[in-house]
Amino acid sequence: MFCEHCGQEIPDAAQWCSACGTQATVRTTTTPSRASTAGAAPAPELRDSGAVTALSVIGLVFGLIGMLGSFIPCLGSLAFFVGIPAAIASAIALAIAYAQKAKRTFAIVALTISLIGVVISGWQYFSIISAGEKARQQMQGR
Ligand SMILES: [Zn+2]
């Protein structure tokens, strides 16, 4: 081949022109790979864990029942006893997820829903205990 710069004939394998020193070929292996710099700091891959998913599903289902039930007057107190196992199952799922470095988003969602149900129904549960007291006070107020 011939040098693009000065026209001197140079060997095909030559990377540099022997006459003028111009780089003879662009088909070098020094092409910078952008892929290696783009993904320089990849997030650690989180695995799916069967145990975490199963417990999260249990926590989510019971948590939803507890949360929905907690909005129903009187039944809300019963939801307290559904929400607690749901929260426990979700908490275990979350603990396993952290221990196994598995995906924990599902467990966090399940735990949040469970806890919302427990808090609301728990508040109802304790308000029912003092409901008679409150009712009497309201009766006296009117
Ligand atoms: Zn040259």
Backbone and ligand atoms as CSV (ligand in chain L), in Angstrom:
chain,resi,resn,atom,element,x,y,z
A,1,MET,N,N,0.854,-1.198,0.000
A,1,MET,CA,C,0.000,0.000,0.000
A,1,MET,C,C,0.890,1.249,0.000
A,2,PHE,N,N,0.216,2.373,-0.154
A,2,PHE,CA,C,0.970,3.635,-0.207
A,2,PHE,C,C,0.559,4.544,0.962
A,3,CYS,N,N,1.510,5.282,1.429
A,3,CYS,CA,C,1.240,6.211,2.528
A,3,CYS,C,C,0.247,7.290,2.064
A,4,GLU,N,N,-0.780,7.539,2.883
A,4,GLU,CA,C,-1.783,8.548,2.522
A,4,GLU,C,C,-1.201,9.965,2.589
A,5,HIS,N,N,-0.123,10.101,3.338
A,5,HIS,CA,C,0.431,11.435,3.568
A,5,HIS,C,C,1.458,11.832,2.505
A,6,CYS,N,N,2.416,10.897,2.273
A,6,CYS,CA,C,3.496,11.263,1.365
A,6,CYS,C,C,3.554,10.394,0.109
A,7,GLY,N,N,2.740,9.336,0.033
A,7,GLY,CA,C,2.688,8.536,-1.171
A,7,GLY,C,C,3.772,7.473,-1.267
A,8,GLN,N,N,4.631,7.384,-0.284
A,8,GLN,CA,C,5.697,6.380,-0.269
A,8,GLN,C,C,5.084,4.982,-0.138
A,9,GLU,N,N,5.601,4.060,-0.931
A,9,GLU,CA,C,5.106,2.701,-0.801
A,9,GLU,C,C,5.657,2.072,0.466
A,10,ILE,N,N,4.758,1.503,1.254
A,10,ILE,CA,C,5.159,0.885,2.512
A,10,ILE,C,C,4.535,-0.495,2.602
A,11,PRO,N,N,5.097,-1.368,3.382
A,11,PRO,CA,C,4.511,-2.715,3.524
A,11,PRO,C,C,3.076,-2.635,4.043
A,12,ASP,N,N,2.239,-3.581,3.619
A,12,ASP,CA,C,0.843,-3.586,4.047
A,12,ASP,C,C,0.716,-3.726,5.561
A,13,ALA,N,N,1.634,-4.446,6.138
A,13,ALA,CA,C,1.545,-4.692,7.567
A,13,ALA,C,C,2.036,-3.505,8.393
A,14,ALA,N,N,2.680,-2.538,7.763
A,14,ALA,CA,C,3.268,-1.425,8.503
A,14,ALA,C,C,2.181,-0.534,9.101
A,15,GLN,N,N,2.400,-0.133,10.342
A,15,GLN,CA,C,1.452,0.768,10.974
A,15,GLN,C,C,1.890,2.216,10.810
A,16,TRP,N,N,3.171,2.399,10.566
A,16,TRP,CA,C,3.695,3.752,10.417
A,16,TRP,C,C,4.475,3.840,9.120
A,17,CYS,N,N,4.333,4.958,8.446
A,17,CYS,CA,C,5.087,5.174,7.221
A,17,CYS,C,C,6.572,5.319,7.575
A,18,SER,N,N,7.427,4.559,6.868
A,18,SER,CA,C,8.856,4.602,7.175
A,18,SER,C,C,9.501,5.892,6.676
A,19,ALA,N,N,8.804,6.579,5.751
A,19,ALA,CA,C,9.378,7.807,5.192
A,19,ALA,C,C,9.027,9.033,6.016
A,20,CYS,N,N,7.730,9.189,6.350
A,20,CYS,CA,C,7.334,10.413,7.038
A,20,CYS,C,C,6.815,10.183,8.453
A,21,GLY,N,N,6.558,8.946,8.803
A,21,GLY,CA,C,6.139,8.668,10.179
A,21,GLY,C,C,4.650,8.794,10.415
A,22,THR,N,N,3.881,9.079,9.341
A,22,THR,CA,C,2.444,9.177,9.520
A,22,THR,C,C,1.856,7.806,9.818
A,23,GLN,N,N,0.846,7.784,10.653
A,23,GLN,CA,C,0.199,6.513,10.937
A,23,GLN,C,C,-0.430,5.999,9.650
A,24,ALA,N,N,-0.068,4.768,9.261
A,24,ALA,CA,C,-0.427,4.264,7.949
A,24,ALA,C,C,-1.804,3.615,7.924
A,25,THR,N,N,-2.194,3.048,8.991
A,25,THR,CA,C,-3.463,2.318,8.977
A,25,THR,C,C,-4.344,2.738,10.142
A,26,VAL,N,N,-5.637,2.797,9.857
A,26,VAL,CA,C,-6.585,3.108,10.921
A,26,VAL,C,C,-7.227,1.833,11.456
A,27,ARG,N,N,-6.847,0.702,10.820
A,27,ARG,CA,C,-7.451,-0.557,11.262
A,27,ARG,C,C,-6.652,-1.151,12.415
A,28,THR,N,N,-6.392,-0.353,13.395
A,28,THR,CA,C,-5.618,-0.831,14.536
A,28,THR,C,C,-6.554,-1.364,15.614
A,29,THR,N,N,-5.975,-2.001,16.573
A,29,THR,CA,C,-6.765,-2.561,17.668
A,29,THR,C,C,-6.843,-1.595,18.845
A,30,THR,N,N,-6.369,-0.350,18.608
A,30,THR,CA,C,-6.354,0.609,19.707
A,30,THR,C,C,-7.637,1.437,19.766
A,31,THR,N,N,-8.662,1.016,18.988
A,31,THR,CA,C,-9.939,1.729,19.023
A,31,THR,C,C,-10.505,1.718,20.451
A,32,PRO,N,N,-10.716,2.881,21.035
A,32,PRO,CA,C,-11.221,2.890,22.418
A,32,PRO,C,C,-12.631,2.311,22.490
A,33,SER,N,N,-12.824,1.411,23.412
A,33,SER,CA,C,-14.142,0.796,23.573
A,33,SER,C,C,-14.933,1.599,24.595
A,34,ARG,N,N,-15.946,2.263,24.094
A,34,ARG,CA,C,-16.766,3.095,24.991
A,34,ARG,C,C,-17.577,2.243,25.949
A,35,ALA,N,N,-17.818,1.010,25.549
A,35,ALA,CA,C,-18.666,0.149,26.381
A,35,ALA,C,C,-18.034,-0.088,27.748
A,36,SER,N,N,-16.705,-0.186,27.770
A,36,SER,CA,C,-16.051,-0.504,29.031
A,36,SER,C,C,-16.070,0.687,29.981
A,37,THR,N,N,-16.101,1.908,29.424
A,37,THR,CA,C,-16.118,3.078,30.301
A,37,THR,C,C,-17.541,3.457,30.690
A,38,ALA,N,N,-18.512,3.157,29.807
A,38,ALA,CA,C,-19.902,3.523,30.094
A,38,ALA,C,C,-20.421,2.762,31.299
A,39,GLY,N,N,-20.138,1.469,31.345
A,39,GLY,CA,C,-20.612,0.654,32.465
A,39,GLY,C,C,-19.523,0.474,33.495
A,40,ALA,N,N,-18.853,1.562,33.845
A,40,ALA,CA,C,-17.700,1.477,34.730
A,40,ALA,C,C,-18.103,1.023,36.129
A,41,ALA,N,N,-19.224,1.556,36.621
A,41,ALA,CA,C,-19.640,1.207,37.976
A,41,ALA,C,C,-21.012,0.554,37.952
A,42,PRO,N,N,-21.087,-0.678,37.493
A,42,PRO,CA,C,-22.403,-1.331,37.460
A,42,PRO,C,C,-22.874,-1.682,38.869
A,43,ALA,N,N,-24.164,-1.515,39.091
A,43,ALA,CA,C,-24.722,-1.871,40.393
A,43,ALA,C,C,-24.616,-3.377,40.577
A,44,PRO,N,N,-24.337,-3.807,41.779
A,44,PRO,CA,C,-24.242,-5.256,42.013
A,44,PRO,C,C,-25.548,-5.937,41.655
A,45,GLU,N,N,-25.431,-7.002,40.902
A,45,GLU,CA,C,-26.620,-7.706,40.427
A,45,GLU,C,C,-27.330,-8.375,41.592
A,46,LEU,N,N,-28.602,-8.031,41.755
A,46,LEU,CA,C,-29.382,-8.618,42.835
A,46,LEU,C,C,-30.145,-9.820,42.299
A,47,ARG,N,N,-30.032,-10.902,43.009
A,47,ARG,CA,C,-30.657,-12.138,42.554
A,47,ARG,C,C,-32.118,-12.191,42.994
A,48,ASP,N,N,-32.861,-13.046,42.326
A,48,ASP,CA,C,-34.206,-13.361,42.771
A,48,ASP,C,C,-34.100,-14.495,43.778
A,49,SER,N,N,-34.795,-14.337,44.883
A,49,SER,CA,C,-34.779,-15.384,45.891
A,49,SER,C,C,-36.182,-15.941,46.048
A,50,GLY,N,N,-36.307,-17.242,45.906
A,50,GLY,CA,C,-37.622,-17.883,46.015
A,50,GLY,C,C,-38.235,-17.684,47.383
A,51,ALA,N,N,-37.414,-17.817,48.433
A,51,ALA,CA,C,-37.926,-17.671,49.797
A,51,ALA,C,C,-38.414,-16.248,50.034
A,52,VAL,N,N,-37.643,-15.268,49.545
A,52,VAL,CA,C,-38.020,-13.866,49.721
A,52,VAL,C,C,-39.328,-13.581,48.996
A,53,THR,N,N,-39.435,-14.072,47.758
A,53,THR,CA,C,-40.651,-13.846,46.970
A,53,THR,C,C,-41.856,-14.486,47.639
A,54,ALA,N,N,-41.702,-15.719,48.094
A,54,ALA,CA,C,-42.819,-16.437,48.720
A,54,ALA,C,C,-43.294,-15.696,49.969
A,55,LEU,N,N,-42.353,-15.316,50.831
A,55,LEU,CA,C,-42.724,-14.616,52.066
A,55,LEU,C,C,-43.296,-13.233,51.756
A,56,SER,N,N,-42.765,-12.607,50.728
A,56,SER,CA,C,-43.276,-11.292,50.343
A,56,SER,C,C,-44.712,-11.395,49.861
A,57,VAL,N,N,-45.000,-12.460,49.087
A,57,VAL,CA,C,-46.370,-12.667,48.590
A,57,VAL,C,C,-47.307,-12.866,49.778
A,58,ILE,N,N,-46.874,-13.710,50.727
A,58,ILE,CA,C,-47.696,-13.954,51.920
A,58,ILE,C,C,-47.927,-12.636,52.671
A,59,GLY,N,N,-46.827,-11.904,52.858
A,59,GLY,CA,C,-46.929,-10.631,53.573
A,59,GLY,C,C,-47.808,-9.640,52.841
A,60,LEU,N,N,-47.690,-9.645,51.507
A,60,LEU,CA,C,-48.458,-8.687,50.704
A,60,LEU,C,C,-49.945,-9.022,50.738
A,61,VAL,N,N,-50.272,-10.311,50.564
A,61,VAL,CA,C,-51.680,-10.733,50.537
A,61,VAL,C,C,-52.339,-10.452,51.884
A,62,PHE,N,N,-51.700,-10.924,52.971
A,62,PHE,CA,C,-52.272,-10.715,54.298
A,62,PHE,C,C,-52.223,-9.239,54.679
A,63,GLY,N,N,-51.184,-8.581,54.224
A,63,GLY,CA,C,-51.074,-7.147,54.499
A,63,GLY,C,C,-52.191,-6.367,53.841
A,64,LEU,N,N,-52.523,-6.758,52.593
A,64,LEU,CA,C,-53.618,-6.087,51.877
A,64,LEU,C,C,-54.954,-6.373,52.563
A,65,ILE,N,N,-55.134,-7.638,52.961
A,65,ILE,CA,C,-56.376,-7.995,53.670
A,65,ILE,C,C,-56.476,-7.172,54.957
A,66,GLY,N,N,-55.349,-7.105,55.657
A,66,GLY,CA,C,-55.339,-6.353,56.900
A,66,GLY,C,C,-55.599,-4.872,56.669
A,67,MET,N,N,-54.966,-4.337,55.601
A,67,MET,CA,C,-55.096,-2.900,55.348
A,67,MET,C,C,-56.516,-2.564,54.908
A,68,LEU,N,N,-57.074,-3.391,53.996
A,68,LEU,CA,C,-58.441,-3.138,53.529
A,68,LEU,C,C,-59.428,-3.364,54.667
A,69,GLY,N,N,-59.162,-4.439,55.446
A,69,GLY,CA,C,-60.059,-4.737,56.558
A,69,GLY,C,C,-60.021,-3.667,57.626
A,70,SER,N,N,-58.877,-3.014,57.748
A,70,SER,CA,C,-58.714,-2.031,58.810
A,70,SER,C,C,-59.598,-0.807,58.579
A,71,PHE,N,N,-60.055,-0.640,57.333
A,71,PHE,CA,C,-60.917,0.508,57.046
A,71,PHE,C,C,-62.386,0.206,57.375
A,72,ILE,N,N,-62.683,-1.080,57.622
A,72,ILE,CA,C,-64.059,-1.461,57.937
A,72,ILE,C,C,-64.243,-1.328,59.452
A,73,PRO,N,N,-65.205,-0.557,59.885
A,73,PRO,CA,C,-65.426,-0.396,61.318
A,73,PRO,C,C,-65.687,-1.748,61.979
A,74,CYS,N,N,-65.193,-1.927,63.172
A,74,CYS,CA,C,-65.332,-3.151,63.974
A,74,CYS,C,C,-64.455,-4.274,63.418
A,75,LEU,N,N,-64.567,-4.580,62.124
A,75,LEU,CA,C,-63.722,-5.619,61.536
A,75,LEU,C,C,-62.262,-5.183,61.528
A,76,GLY,N,N,-62.051,-3.894,61.592
A,76,GLY,CA,C,-60.699,-3.369,61.579
A,76,GLY,C,C,-59.847,-3.920,62.703
A,77,SER,N,N,-60.483,-4.172,63.844
A,77,SER,CA,C,-59.739,-4.713,64.977
A,77,SER,C,C,-59.271,-6.131,64.693
A,78,LEU,N,N,-60.081,-6.880,63.910
A,78,LEU,CA,C,-59.679,-8.234,63.538
A,78,LEU,C,C,-58.507,-8.189,62.558
A,79,ALA,N,N,-58.489,-7.165,61.717
A,79,ALA,CA,C,-57.411,-7.018,60.746
A,79,ALA,C,C,-56.060,-6.854,61.442
A,80,PHE,N,N,-56.118,-6.378,62.686
A,80,PHE,CA,C,-54.904,-6.239,63.494
A,80,PHE,C,C,-54.173,-7.575,63.609
A,81,PHE,N,N,-54.977,-8.645,63.765
A,81,PHE,CA,C,-54.376,-9.965,63.960
A,81,PHE,C,C,-53.983,-10.606,62.645
A,82,VAL,N,N,-54.463,-10.064,61.532
A,82,VAL,CA,C,-54.003,-10.515,60.215
A,82,VAL,C,C,-52.747,-9.744,59.829
A,83,GLY,N,N,-52.744,-8.461,60.175
A,83,GLY,CA,C,-51.644,-7.592,59.779
A,83,GLY,C,C,-50.340,-7.929,60.469
A,84,ILE,N,N,-50.430,-8.389,61.731
A,84,ILE,CA,C,-49.194,-8.697,62.471
A,84,ILE,C,C,-48.436,-9.867,61.835
A,85,PRO,N,N,-49.104,-11.026,61.564
A,85,PRO,CA,C,-48.367,-12.091,60.853
A,85,PRO,C,C,-47.852,-11.634,59.496
A,86,ALA,N,N,-48.648,-10.793,58.816
A,86,ALA,CA,C,-48.226,-10.284,57.512
A,86,ALA,C,C,-46.960,-9.456,57.645
A,87,ALA,N,N,-46.925,-8.611,58.673
A,87,ALA,CA,C,-45.745,-7.776,58.891
A,87,ALA,C,C,-44.543,-8.628,59.263
A,88,ILE,N,N,-44.790,-9.678,60.065
A,88,ILE,CA,C,-43.694,-10.573,60.468
A,88,ILE,C,C,-43.141,-11.301,59.240
A,89,ALA,N,N,-44.045,-11.827,58.393
A,89,ALA,CA,C,-43.618,-12.532,57.183
A,89,ALA,C,C,-42.823,-11.599,56.274
A,90,SER,N,N,-43.301,-10.368,56.154
A,90,SER,CA,C,-42.611,-9.397,55.308
A,90,SER,C,C,-41.243,-9.038,55.886
A,91,ALA,N,N,-41.185,-8.907,57.217
A,91,ALA,CA,C,-39.915,-8.564,57.864
A,91,ALA,C,C,-38.898,-9.686,57.684
A,92,ILE,N,N,-39.380,-10.944,57.791
A,92,ILE,CA,C,-38.492,-12.096,57.572
A,92,ILE,C,C,-38.003,-12.092,56.122
A,93,ALA,N,N,-38.924,-11.817,55.197
A,93,ALA,CA,C,-38.563,-11.757,53.781
A,93,ALA,C,C,-37.492,-10.701,53.538
A,94,LEU,N,N,-37.659,-9.566,54.204
A,94,LEU,CA,C,-36.700,-8.476,54.048
A,94,LEU,C,C,-35.337,-8.859,54.627
A,95,ALA,N,N,-35.374,-9.533,55.777
A,95,ALA,CA,C,-34.129,-9.971,56.419
A,95,ALA,C,C,-33.392,-10.972,55.536
A,96,ILE,N,N,-34.151,-11.915,54.952
A,96,ILE,CA,C,-33.533,-12.910,54.056
A,96,ILE,C,C,-32.962,-12.215,52.826
A,97,ALA,N,N,-33.727,-11.233,52.316
A,97,ALA,CA,C,-33.278,-10.506,51.127
A,97,ALA,C,C,-31.945,-9.812,51.388
A,98,TYR,N,N,-31.807,-9.216,52.579
A,98,TYR,CA,C,-30.551,-8.556,52.920
A,98,TYR,C,C,-29.435,-9.582,53.105
A,99,ALA,N,N,-29.757,-10.706,53.736
A,99,ALA,CA,C,-28.748,-11.729,54.004
A,99,ALA,C,C,-28.242,-12.346,52.710
A,100,GLN,N,N,-29.164,-12.554,51.754
A,100,GLN,CA,C,-28.784,-13.208,50.494
A,100,GLN,C,C,-28.446,-12.202,49.404
A,101,LYS,N,N,-28.482,-10.921,49.738
A,101,LYS,CA,C,-28.273,-9.856,48.750
A,101,LYS,C,C,-29.222,-10.033,47.565
A,102,ALA,N,N,-30.458,-10.371,47.875
A,102,ALA,CA,C,-31.479,-10.585,46.846
A,102,ALA,C,C,-32.312,-9.319,46.705
A,103,LYS,N,N,-33.172,-9.340,45.700
A,103,LYS,CA,C,-34.043,-8.192,45.468
A,103,LYS,C,C,-34.995,-8.019,46.647
A,104,ARG,N,N,-35.044,-6.791,47.171
A,104,ARG,CA,C,-35.804,-6.590,48.394
A,104,ARG,C,C,-36.968,-5.616,48.208
A,105,THR,N,N,-37.157,-5.134,46.981
A,105,THR,CA,C,-38.216,-4.148,46.744
A,105,THR,C,C,-39.583,-4.715,47.117
A,106,PHE,N,N,-39.828,-5.934,46.686
A,106,PHE,CA,C,-41.114,-6.583,46.919
A,106,PHE,C,C,-41.355,-6.725,48.428
A,107,ALA,N,N,-40.326,-7.140,49.158
A,107,ALA,CA,C,-40.461,-7.335,50.602
A,107,ALA,C,C,-40.727,-6.007,51.301
A,108,ILE,N,N,-40.078,-4.929,50.819
A,108,ILE,CA,C,-40.272,-3.615,51.426
A,108,ILE,C,C,-41.710,-3.152,51.210
A,109,VAL,N,N,-42.231,-3.376,49.985
A,109,VAL,CA,C,-43.619,-3.001,49.682
A,109,VAL,C,C,-44.574,-3.779,50.585
A,110,ALA,N,N,-44.334,-5.093,50.693
A,110,ALA,CA,C,-45.198,-5.943,51.518
A,110,ALA,C,C,-45.161,-5.495,52.981
A,111,LEU,N,N,-43.948,-5.187,53.469
A,111,LEU,CA,C,-43.806,-4.767,54.865
A,111,LEU,C,C,-44.512,-3.432,55.099
A,112,THR,N,N,-44.389,-2.517,54.153
A,112,THR,CA,C,-45.028,-1.205,54.295
A,112,THR,C,C,-46.542,-1.347,54.364
A,113,ILE,N,N,-47.092,-2.140,53.438
A,113,ILE,CA,C,-48.548,-2.335,53.413
A,113,ILE,C,C,-49.006,-3.020,54.697
A,114,SER,N,N,-48.252,-4.035,55.126
A,114,SER,CA,C,-48.607,-4.744,56.349
A,114,SER,C,C,-48.621,-3.793,57.542
A,115,LEU,N,N,-47.589,-2.966,57.625
A,115,LEU,CA,C,-47.467,-2.058,58.772
A,115,LEU,C,C,-48.579,-1.008,58.756
A,116,ILE,N,N,-48.934,-0.541,57.550
A,116,ILE,CA,C,-50.044,0.420,57.453
A,116,ILE,C,C,-51.318,-0.227,58.006
A,117,GLY,N,N,-51.550,-1.492,57.588
A,117,GLY,CA,C,-52.721,-2.214,58.071
A,117,GLY,C,C,-52.688,-2.388,59.581
A,118,VAL,N,N,-51.498,-2.738,60.116
A,118,VAL,CA,C,-51.368,-2.959,61.558
A,118,VAL,C,C,-51.623,-1.653,62.314
A,119,VAL,N,N,-51.065,-0.567,61.811
A,119,VAL,CA,C,-51.196,0.712,62.509
A,119,VAL,C,C,-52.660,1.165,62.540
A,120,ILE,N,N,-53.310,1.092,61.362
A,120,ILE,CA,C,-54.708,1.558,61.286
A,120,ILE,C,C,-55.621,0.656,62.120
A,121,SER,N,N,-55.465,-0.671,61.917
A,121,SER,CA,C,-56.349,-1.592,62.632
A,121,SER,C,C,-56.011,-1.613,64.121
A,122,GLY,N,N,-54.721,-1.441,64.435
A,122,GLY,CA,C,-54.329,-1.367,65.836
A,122,GLY,C,C,-54.942,-0.156,66.509
A,123,TRP,N,N,-54.945,0.955,65.776
A,123,TRP,CA,C,-55.558,2.169,66.319
A,123,TRP,C,C,-57.053,1.933,66.538
A,124,GLN,N,N,-57.691,1.226,65.577
A,124,GLN,CA,C,-59.115,0.901,65.726
A,124,GLN,C,C,-59.325,-0.029,66.911
A,125,TYR,N,N,-58.420,-1.015,67.047
A,125,TYR,CA,C,-58.539,-2.013,68.108
A,125,TYR,C,C,-58.544,-1.335,69.473
A,126,PHE,N,N,-57.609,-0.419,69.645
A,126,PHE,CA,C,-57.507,0.235,70.950
A,126,PHE,C,C,-58.592,1.297,71.128
A,127,SER,N,N,-59.072,1.828,69.994
A,127,SER,CA,C,-60.158,2.801,70.112
A,127,SER,C,C,-61.472,2.097,70.445
A,128,ILE,N,N,-61.605,0.821,70.017
A,128,ILE,CA,C,-62.817,0.061,70.337
A,128,ILE,C,C,-62.836,-0.256,71.839
A,129,ILE,N,N,-61.665,-0.505,72.392
A,129,ILE,CA,C,-61.584,-0.817,73.820
A,129,ILE,C,C,-62.160,0.340,74.639
A,130,SER,N,N,-61.817,1.530,74.181
A,130,SER,CA,C,-62.307,2.700,74.905
A,130,SER,C,C,-63.536,3.306,74.231
A,131,ALA,N,N,-64.161,2.515,73.345
A,131,ALA,CA,C,-65.318,3.041,72.609
A,131,ALA,C,C,-66.483,3.299,73.564
A,132,GLY,N,N,-66.696,2.361,74.494
A,132,GLY,CA,C,-67.788,2.530,75.451
A,132,GLY,C,C,-67.605,3.808,76.248
A,133,GLU,N,N,-66.374,4.044,76.636
A,133,GLU,CA,C,-66.045,5.255,77.395
A,133,GLU,C,C,-66.362,6.510,76.576
A,134,LYS,N,N,-65.908,6.474,75.319
A,134,LYS,CA,C,-66.120,7.631,74.443
A,134,LYS,C,C,-67.607,7.849,74.192
A,135,ALA,N,N,-68.319,6.732,73.935
A,135,ALA,CA,C,-69.757,6.831,73.641
A,135,ALA,C,C,-70.475,7.485,74.807
A,136,ARG,N,N,-70.087,7.105,76.018
A,136,ARG,CA,C,-70.732,7.662,77.200
A,136,ARG,C,C,-70.442,9.161,77.291
A,137,GLN,N,N,-69.194,9.519,76.985
A,137,GLN,CA,C,-68.828,10.932,77.052
A,137,GLN,C,C,-69.598,11.740,76.009
A,138,GLN,N,N,-69.766,11.141,74.805
A,138,GLN,CA,C,-70.507,11.842,73.756
A,138,GLN,C,C,-71.970,11.983,74.136
A,139,MET,N,N,-72.512,10.945,74.771
A,139,MET,CA,C,-73.912,10.995,75.201
A,139,MET,C,C,-74.110,12.111,76.215
A,140,GLN,N,N,-73.147,12.204,77.128
A,140,GLN,CA,C,-73.241,13.227,78.163
A,140,GLN,C,C,-73.053,14.613,77.568
A,141,GLY,N,N,-72.217,14.667,76.476
A,141,GLY,CA,C,-71.949,15.949,75.833
A,141,GLY,C,C,-73.199,16.521,75.166
A,142,ARG,N,N,-74.083,15.647,74.698
A,142,ARG,CA,C,-75.271,16.153,74.000
A,142,ARG,C,C,-76.434,16.224,74.893
L,1,ZN,ZN,ZN,4.533,8.781,4.544
